[in-house]
Amino acid sequence: MASGTKSPVEIIAPPRELEREPLVANNRSIGWISDQVCKVIEDKTPAWWWPTFIISAALASVMLGCIAYLITTGVGVWGLNQPVAWAWDITNFVFWIGIGHAGTLISAILFLLRQKWRTSINRAAEAMTIFAVMCAGIFPVIHTGRVWYAVWWLPPIPNMYDIWPQFRSPLLWDVFAVSTYFTVSLLFWYTGLVPDLATLRDRAKSKMRKFFYGLFALGWTGSNRHWSNYEKAYMILAGLSTPLVLSVHSIVSFDFAVSQLPGWHTTIFPPYFVAGAIFSGFGMVLTLMIPLRTLCSLEDLITVRHIELMCKVITATGTMVGYAYAMEFFIAWYGGNPYELYAFQNRAFGPYWWAYWSMIACNVISPQLFWFKKIRTNVIYVFIISIFVNIGMWFERFVIIVTSLHRDYLPSNWGYFSPTWVDIWTFVGSFGMFMTLFLLFLRYLPVIAISEVKGVTPQADPHHPLGGAKVGEHH
Amino acid sequence: MSAAKKKTSKKKNAGKSDAGNRDSAEAAVASEGFENEEMVCCESDIHAVMGVYDTPADAMHAAESVRDGGYRRWDVHTPFPVHGMDAAMGLKNSKVGWFSFVGGASGYTIGMLMIFWMNAVDYNIVVGGKPMFSPFYAFPVSYECTILLSAFGTLIGMAFLNRLPKLHNPLLKNRTFCQGATHDKFIVVIETSDPRYSQDETRELLEKTGCKHIEYVED
């Protein structure tokens, strides 16, 4: 065909078996999407909201009480002692940080990979990231005991002898990694929120809402000149968040891997931690999304297909984690270091065998059930398995930290860690804080990225008949 | 026709009254044209003319015609970024990337220099007989600083290029605009300050693109 000839392009419908399930079910219109998502905010507070909120807030207060007790009394109120000086505190830190990783994976990595299904879940997953990192940040700060000195340990400020923090320590790298992660996640989340805040501003009935949504929407009007810069900025932020999220959990793993301790000193840690983080994060996304889609009537936006795809990610990352467990054992034997081999044998068959095998059951075996389509399309089963994943990943960190520490080189320096009630309630309370923040988010901010979901519907495609394209049209 | 005419002339007499503006703007949703002399006297009050479309394809065709008409001060407002609209509007590639690059480069430099100065110049600390400074141990922190400042650069660059936050925008006082642009309509806005703007020709241009709803936005 000669170039420049305008020939009518015939749009042929693909065969039925090749057609993909639409991302928004029931062929909903663009306007319906904003109506339905804004309804969660604009409608009267639903009956289930207050009880869940009160319970969550009560648990959060319990955590605050425990922290106050810890700070006024000392870290001795936890079960820590020689040789286990890191236990639930750092376990909880790594657990929460790991949860956050799925949010960034969904918002950044799946964006770069052009996985359009991410649009229905990315907003809530990013919120989950931010709240999880907030929960995570509490533990390393309070585990130092004298938290009022933290200002000299965390940011690079010289202490009274004019000494600076020393940057050879992975613990300081971690400070930078986690605070950068939190800040960039917040910026990314806010950038995504701007167009939706404008939608809320334009729909707002009360003056208060108009003012606050208007303030944070920055005067957004959906101008295409703005979208052009916005989309570029969004893509760059996604491009920045991707190496960031991989670096954060790698650096968290350096806290362990850079030490000389058998059980920690392994090179597989960074990729293994990242895979585990994504695995646990997707578990938490499913735990949150499955009740949320029903309670907020968002089944047409978060469809079973979305859940199925997340289950597949869980199976993939769960298998990677299983491989890492096996490889750790193999290298402990193949490496020929008797201390290393002992650390691993002790992990599986020592006094903490129950933690190790709970971890294996939850992380390696339970996600394999998702090979069955019947299971991964049944929301009840998926919900139950997602909770197993959460439990398993908490155990993983517990196993790594406590079993490696509890038997030192000399048997005189052996011990057994048991948590105290303060350990337990601080951790349970952190769930309260997480849920409190998440429930507030649910009521005041759009839980689904409205503009992004609109963008992936066929009605949004100017080359699709539903988007107004006529047969034979040529661009 | 007569209703629209009446409203416009009423407004002419009343001058600028904010409360009346919205009503008159709505009434000016004239499907028929205005008489010339009337429009000329009101032109200073009008910020822009907008054409409302129901589908992205229609808005894109309209954008192509406005682009080819040589307009400069105009825009298309959509509830989501429409693929191909940049080309239809004749927009160049966004410059946000430069801001990210400057942010990232300064982040890396600041990180490296900070660590070098703190641990190797201002107060030397020997740890395990390792060198006072090495780019390897300084890398993780510098890397995080790169990403941090790059993200700030990106966001500040985007806000700067878009001139956001914008505290006042006549478009946001228009009800049709607010109910559509961030919801489910695709709105082409041509400002009256555009050198090519002319009451009749611009309107005709929008009508030709099949626009069923043309409205004037008060300043």
Boltz contact constraints between the chains, C-beta under 6 A:
constraints:
  - contact:
      token1: [A, 30]
      token2: [B, 184]
      max_distance: 6.0
  - contact:
      token1: [A, 31]
      token2: [B, 183]
      max_distance: 6.0
  - contact:
      token1: [A, 31]
      token2: [B, 184]
      max_distance: 6.0
  - contact:
      token1: [A, 34]
      token2: [B, 183]
      max_distance: 6.0
  - contact:
      token1: [A, 163]
      token2: [B, 123]
      max_distance: 6.0
  - contact:
      token1: [A, 164]
      token2: [B, 118]
      max_distance: 6.0
  - contact:
      token1: [A, 164]
      token2: [B, 123]
      max_distance: 6.0
  - contact:
      token1: [A, 166]
      token2: [B, 119]
      max_distance: 6.0
  - contact:
      token1: [A, 166]
      token2: [B, 125]
      max_distance: 6.0
  - contact:
      token1: [A, 166]
      token2: [B, 127]
      max_distance: 6.0
  - contact:
      token1: [A, 167]
      token2: [B, 115]
      max_distance: 6.0
  - contact:
      token1: [A, 167]
      token2: [B, 119]
      max_distance: 6.0
  - contact:
      token1: [A, 167]
      token2: [B, 141]
      max_distance: 6.0
  - contact:
      token1: [A, 168]
      token2: [B, 127]
      max_distance: 6.0
  - contact:
      token1: [A, 168]
      token2: [B, 137]
      max_distance: 6.0
  - contact:
      token1: [A, 173]
      token2: [B, 140]
      max_distance: 6.0
  - contact:
      token1: [A, 173]
      token2: [B, 141]
      max_distance: 6.0
  - contact:
      token1: [A, 176]
      token2: [B, 141]
      max_distance: 6.0
  - contact:
      token1: [A, 176]
      token2: [B, 144]
      max_distance: 6.0
  - contact:
      token1: [A, 177]
      token2: [B, 144]
      max_distance: 6.0
  - contact:
      token1: [A, 180]
      token2: [B, 144]
      max_distance: 6.0
  - contact:
      token1: [A, 180]
      token2: [B, 147]
      max_distance: 6.0
  - contact:
      token1: [A, 180]
      token2: [B, 148]
      max_distance: 6.0
  - contact:
      token1: [A, 184]
      token2: [B, 151]
      max_distance: 6.0
  - contact:
      token1: [A, 187]
      token2: [B, 151]
      max_distance: 6.0
  - contact:
      token1: [A, 187]
      token2: [B, 155]
      max_distance: 6.0
  - contact:
      token1: [A, 198]
      token2: [B, 182]
      max_distance: 6.0
  - contact:
      token1: [A, 199]
      token2: [B, 182]
      max_distance: 6.0
  - contact:
      token1: [A, 202]
      token2: [B, 178]
      max_distance: 6.0
  - contact:
      token1: [A, 202]
      token2: [B, 182]
      max_distance: 6.0
  - contact:
      token1: [A, 218]
      token2: [B, 164]
      max_distance: 6.0
  - contact:
      token1: [A, 218]
      token2: [B, 165]
      max_distance: 6.0
  - contact:
      token1: [A, 219]
      token2: [B, 164]
      max_distance: 6.0
  - contact:
      token1: [A, 219]
      token2: [B, 165]
      max_distance: 6.0
  - contact:
      token1: [A, 219]
      token2: [B, 166]
      max_distance: 6.0
  - contact:
      token1: [A, 219]
      token2: [B, 169]
      max_distance: 6.0
  - contact:
      token1: [A, 221]
      token2: [B, 77]
      max_distance: 6.0
  - contact:
      token1: [A, 221]
      token2: [B, 171]
      max_distance: 6.0
  - contact:
      token1: [A, 221]
      token2: [B, 181]
      max_distance: 6.0
  - contact:
      token1: [A, 222]
      token2: [B, 77]
      max_distance: 6.0
  - contact:
      token1: [A, 222]
      token2: [B, 78]
      max_distance: 6.0
  - contact:
      token1: [A, 222]
      token2: [B, 79]
      max_distance: 6.0
  - contact:
      token1: [A, 222]
      token2: [B, 181]
      max_distance: 6.0
  - contact:
      token1: [A, 222]
      token2: [B, 182]
      max_distance: 6.0
  - contact:
      token1: [A, 223]
      token2: [B, 75]
      max_distance: 6.0
  - contact:
      token1: [A, 223]
      token2: [B, 77]
      max_distance: 6.0
  - contact:
      token1: [A, 224]
      token2: [B, 76]
      max_distance: 6.0
  - contact:
      token1: [A, 224]
      token2: [B, 85]
      max_distance: 6.0
  - contact:
      token1: [A, 224]
      token2: [B, 89]
      max_distance: 6.0
  - contact:
      token1: [A, 225]
      token2: [B, 75]
      max_distance: 6.0
  - contact:
      token1: [A, 226]
      token2: [B, 162]
      max_distance: 6.0
  - contact:
      token1: [A, 227]
      token2: [B, 81]
      max_distance: 6.0
  - contact:
      token1: [A, 228]
      token2: [B, 86]
      max_distance: 6.0
  - contact:
      token1: [A, 228]
      token2: [B, 91]
      max_distance: 6.0
  - contact:
      token1: [A, 228]
      token2: [B, 94]
      max_distance: 6.0
  - contact:
      token1: [A, 229]
      token2: [B, 94]
      max_distance: 6.0
  - contact:
      token1: [A, 229]
      token2: [B, 96]
      max_distance: 6.0
  - contact:
      token1: [A, 229]
      token2: [B, 158]
      max_distance: 6.0
  - contact:
      token1: [A, 229]
      token2: [B, 161]
      max_distance: 6.0
  - contact:
      token1: [A, 229]
      token2: [B, 162]
      max_distance: 6.0
  - contact:
      token1: [A, 231]
      token2: [B, 81]
      max_distance: 6.0
  - contact:
      token1: [A, 232]
      token2: [B, 94]
      max_distance: 6.0
  - contact:
      token1: [A, 232]
      token2: [B, 96]
      max_distance: 6.0
  - contact:
      token1: [A, 233]
      token2: [B, 96]
      max_distance: 6.0
  - contact:
      token1: [A, 233]
      token2: [B, 154]
      max_distance: 6.0
  - contact:
      token1: [A, 233]
      token2: [B, 158]
      max_distance: 6.0
  - contact:
      token1: [A, 236]
      token2: [B, 100]
      max_distance: 6.0
  - contact:
      token1: [A, 236]
      token2: [B, 154]
      max_distance: 6.0
  - contact:
      token1: [A, 237]
      token2: [B, 154]
      max_distance: 6.0
  - contact:
      token1: [A, 240]
      token2: [B, 147]
      max_distance: 6.0
  - contact:
      token1: [A, 240]
      token2: [B, 150]
      max_distance: 6.0
  - contact:
      token1: [A, 240]
      token2: [B, 151]
      max_distance: 6.0
  - contact:
      token1: [A, 244]
      token2: [B, 147]
      max_distance: 6.0
  - contact:
      token1: [A, 251]
      token2: [B, 140]
      max_distance: 6.0
  - contact:
      token1: [A, 451]
      token2: [B, 80]
      max_distance: 6.0
  - contact:
      token1: [A, 454]
      token2: [B, 79]
      max_distance: 6.0
  - contact:
      token1: [A, 454]
      token2: [B, 80]
      max_distance: 6.0
  - contact:
      token1: [A, 455]
      token2: [B, 80]
      max_distance: 6.0
  - contact:
      token1: [A, 460]
      token2: [B, 80]
      max_distance: 6.0
  - contact:
      token1: [A, 462]
      token2: [B, 56]
      max_distance: 6.0
  - contact:
      token1: [A, 462]
      token2: [B, 57]
      max_distance: 6.0
  - contact:
      token1: [A, 462]
      token2: [B, 60]
      max_distance: 6.0
  - contact:
      token1: [A, 467]
      token2: [B, 55]
      max_distance: 6.0
  - contact:
      token1: [A, 467]
      token2: [B, 56]
      max_distance: 6.0
  - contact:
      token1: [A, 467]
      token2: [B, 57]
      max_distance: 6.0
  - contact:
      token1: [A, 468]
      token2: [B, 55]
      max_distance: 6.0
  - contact:
      token1: [A, 468]
      token2: [B, 57]
      max_distance: 6.0
  - contact:
      token1: [A, 468]
      token2: [B, 58]
      max_distance: 6.0
  - contact:
      token1: [A, 469]
      token2: [B, 57]
      max_distance: 6.0
